[in-house]
Amino acid sequence: LGTIDEKSVELGQPLYNDEFLNRIAKQFKIIHLLHRKITSLSTGETRRSLLARSVLTNPDFLLLDQPFVGLDTESRELLKQILTELNDISIVLVCSENNIPEFIEERLYLEDGELSDHPTKPKTSQKWDSTLTSKIQTPQISNFEIAVQFKDANVKYGEFQALENFSWKVKKGEKWALMGPNGSGKSTVISLITADNPQAYRNDILLFDKKRGSGESIWDIKKKIGFVSPELQLYCEKDLPVWKLVASGLFDTAGLFKELQDKELQVVFNYIKLLGIQDLAERKFNQLSTGEQRLAFLARAIVKNPPLLILDEPCQGLDYNQMVHFRDLLNNIVIEFDKTLIYVTHYEEELPACINKRIDIADGQVIRSTKL
């Protein structure tokens, strides 16, 4: 427990012995992780560890809410195999149609709060109204040639090597897919770009033609980057109205802490209309579906018209129809506003049509870098 004197705290008997723990750990392929810090685990490793912890309590049934979200292909198949072997436990699984394991015996579908025994029909995506882009007047910062450049970057967390001799160049106007398995180093790369990782200062990194650590502030960097990720939703104020969430993107804050000028307010609602979420403008964040929340964060990312967009698994947790709508909408935005784009995903079908380059990494190293 981290106390000075281990005898100062009286502990009850363990709920399970070491033999049972090790058997479950082997079954879930986490025996080698037992002494690792949680913060050093990949998404797949964390998911298997949490599931193993649940099984240690000998439950009668497991309720799994989107367990495959954020997992790469290998991790998804491994998790399906593990679930198949849990013969003595009833399983209730919430997931998308394409992730349903073969052992599942019955299926139920939900639409508008009502149960059905067949999938819902795909909804047609809203048509892109290019006339709206002419109403958006915010200037874009464009006086650079290289958006991002790494030269032999190295990042370590203790003994764990997250990046090793990593080199990559993203020029202005390029549209990149950043891909790799869980734990490959993608999140570390993104954190170095978005000024959220202090180890950027010990590496040779260019951001918008300037060497990282040459006097620019974190806010100088963030105002040039629009960022979307599922993690952002975790820190969002739950009762924040959508229009205030979008407006917070003008200042790179976690909420809206100042009164907007009329011009700023007009810009905010122009972008809300551009993404087709004007009906949600007054709704509170926690009243939105996952897909609606992601569209609100996309509006927040682009409201300041940044030259670089970074989308880290933006379709995580969305169903197929929501994914297609988000993907096509993003593609139109990137083309209309001539954005430089870095798109992180495990799923090739999520990539917008504008993507023209791809980099694959594994174990913190570049495996392949190609034009599409």
N, C-alpha and C positions, 0 to 999 in steps of 0.2 A: 504493500500500500504506500510505500515511500515514507513511512514514519521513521523517526530516529531510532526508536526501540521497538522491535517487532513484537515484543510482549505487551506493549501498551494498548494493543488492539486485540480484542478477543474475537476470533473467527469461528464460524460454525464449521461443520464437517463439509468437505467438498461434495457437490451434487453428483460427481462421477469420478471414477478413478483414472489414473494415467493410461492404463491399458485401453479403456474405452475411448478416451480422448485420442490416442494415437491411431486407433482403428478407424475412427471417423475422419481424422485428418488425412489418413492415407486414401480413404474412399473419395474424399473431395479434392485430392491432389494438392494439399496445402501443408503436408508434413514438413516441407523445407522452409515454410514461412513462419513457423510457430514463434521464432525468436526475432522476427523482423518487426520494425516499427510499422504501424498501420499507415502512416503518411508515406511510406516508401512503396506501398503496394499499388499495382495497376488496378484498373476498374474490374477486370475479370477476377483477379486474385482477391480483391475486397468482397466481390459478390459471392464467391465460393466460400470465403471465410465466414461471412454473415449467415449463409445458409447452413454451414456446418454447425455454427453456434446454436441455430434453431433446432437442428436435429439432435444435438446433445441433450436436450430437455425431454426427449422421447415423446414428441407430440402425437396426438391422434390424427391430426391433419395439418397441412401447411397451406397457408394463403400467400401466394406469391404474386405481387403486384409489379408487372413489367420487369421480370428478372433478366431479360435478354437485352434491355436497353443499354447502349453504350459498349456492348461486347463485340469483339471482332469475330470473324467466322469460326476460328478454331475454338475460342472460348465459348461461343454459343453451342457448338456441337458437343463440347466437353460437358457443359452444364446439362444439356438434354440427356446425355448418357448417364450422368449422375442421378438425375431425377428418375430415369427409367429403372434404376436399381433400387429405388426406395419402395420396395414392394409392400411393406407393412404400414405405410402412411398414405392416407387419402390426400389428394392434392387438388386445390382450387387455384387455377392459373389465369391471370389476367394478362393478355398479350395480343399482339397483332396477328392477323390470319396467317401470315407467312412464317411465323415462328412457333406455331402449334406443334409440339412433339407428337410422334406417331402413337405413343401409349395413351394419349388422351381419349377417353371413351365417349364423352358427351360434350356438345358445344352449345353455348347460348350467346346470342348477340344482343347488344343494347343499342337502341336508337331513340334519342329524345326521352330517355328515362323509361322506355318500355322494352320488355323482353321479346325476342323473336328467335325462331329456330333456323333462320337463314340470314346470310350476310346482307348488309344494307347496300342499296344501289349507289354507285359512284355519283357524286354531285359535280356538276360542271363548274369549272373555275371561272371566276369573274374576268371579263375581258379587260385587257390593258387599255387605259385611256391615255394616249400619249399627249393629248392636249393639256393635261394637268401639269406636265413637266415645265411648260412654258411659264406657268404662274409662280414657279419656285425660283426666287432670285438670289438665294444665298450664294456668295462667291466660293469657289473651291480653291484651296491652296495647291498650286501646281508647279511651283518653282523648284523642281527636283528631277533627277534622272533615275536614281536608284532608290526604291522604296525601302528595301531591306537587303543587307548583305552580311553573311557570316563568313569568317575566315578561320578555319581550324578551331572552332569553338569547343571548349571542354567545360562540362558541368558535373560536379560530384556532390552527392549528399552522403557524408560519411564515407563509407567504403563503396557505395553504389555509384557507378559511372552512368549518369543519365544521358550525357552527350559526349562523344569522343571524336575529335578532329572533324567537326561538323562544318561543312562549307555549303553555302547556298546564296544565290543572288536573285532577287525579285526586282525587275525593272518596272518603271512607270508604265501603267496600262496593261501589264500582263495579268492573266487570270490563272492562278495555280490551284491544283488539288494537292493537299498534303495528306498522305495516307500511310498507314502502318498499323501493326497489331497493338493491342493493349500493352502499355509499358515500353513502347518503342522510343519514346522521347518527344512525342508531338506536343504534349502539354508544356514541356520545358521550353521548346522552341517558341511557342506562343507567348509564354510568360516573359521571355527575354525581349520579345518585340513590343509587348504592351507595357513595358516598364514596371512589371510586377515581380521581377526577379533580380535581387541585388548582385548576382554573379555576372550580370551583363557588364559590369565595370571592369572585370578582370579578363574580358575577352575582346577580340577585334570585331566589333559590330558597327555597321553603318545603318542609320535610320534617316531616311530622307536626305541623303548625301552627307550627313554629319556623323562624325565618329561618336559613338555612345560614350558619355562622360566628358564631353568637351564644353560643358557649361549649360547645356539645355536642362530645363526642369522636366519633371514627370508630366506636368500639365501641358508643356509645350509638345510633348510626344502624343499624349492622349487626345488632344484636340484635332490631330490629323488622322486619327484611327477610329473607325466605327466597329464596335465589337459586339458579337452575339454569342452566348453560350448558355446551356441549361443551368449552369451554376449561378449565373446572374439572377435567375428567378428565385433562388433560395434566399437571397439577401434583399429582395424587394419588399418594401413596406406593403403589407397585405391589403390595407384599405385605401391605398393610393389610387385616385382616379386615373384612367388611362391617359387622358390628355396631359396630366401632370407628370406621369411616367415618361411620356414622349418628350415633354419639355425639358426634363432633367438632362437629356442628352446634349442640350445646348451648353451645359456647364460641366458635364462629366461628373455629376454628383449622384448620390443614391436616392435623392428626392428633390423636390422643388422648394427652395428656401428663399426665393425672392419673387417679387411681383414682376410679371412680364410686361414689357412695352407692347403697344398695339402691333407693331411690326413683327415682333418676335412671336406673339400669339397667332398672327396670321400665318407665319411660316409653319408653326406647329400643326395647325389645323389643315394646311395644304398637304403636309406629309401624311397626316391621318387619313385624309380623303384619298390620297394617292394609293394607299395600301388597302382602301376599301373597308376601313374599320371605324368610319364616322359614327355608326350606330352604337359603338362601344365607348365613345369618348368619355362619357360621364360614369361609366360602370367602374366599380372597384376591381382592382387587380385580382383579388381572390374569388371574384364572381365569373372569371373568364375560364374557358377551356384551355388545355395546354396549347392547342394550335393558335387560339386567339392571343394567348400570352406571348407566344413566339413572334407573332406579327407585330404586336405592340413593341417588343424589344427591337425588332428590325426597324420600325419607325424611329425609335429612340437612337439607333445606331447611325441612321442616315440624316437625321434632322439638321445636323450642323454641316452637312455636305462634305464629309471628310474624303480625302483622296484615296485612302486605303480602307478596305473593308476586310475584317477577319471574322469568319464564321466558324466557330468550333462546335462541330456536331449540332447544328441548329435544328435538325429534324428529329433529334432524339426524343422519343416518346410520342411522336405524331403517327397517326394512322396513314395508310397509303394515300388517301384522297387529300389529307392535309399536307402531306409531304409534296405531292405533285403541285398543289396550289402554291406552296411556299417556294418551291424550286423555280417554277415558271415566273412567279412574281419577282424573285430575286434576279433572275436572268434579265428581265426587262429593265430593272433598276440599274444593274451594272452596265448594260449596253447604253441606255439613255443618258446616264450621267458619267459615262466613261471612267468607271472606277477600276483601281487596281484591286485584285481580289485574291485572298488566301482562304480556301475552303477545306475544312478538316472533316473527314468522315470515314467510316468503315464500309459504306455502301456506295457502289459505283452508280446505282440508279438515282441517287440523290444529287449527283453533280449537275449543275445547270449547264445548258448547251454552250455558254460562253467560255467555259473552261478550255484553255488551249495548252496548258502545261501541267505536268504531274511529277511530284517527287515522292518516292517511297523510302521510308526509313525503318530501321529495325535495330534494337540494342544501341540506340543513340548514334547510329551511323547511316550515311546515305547508301541505299541499296541500288537505287535507280533514279535517274532524272531524265524525263523524255518530253518531247513535244507531242501534242495530240492533233 
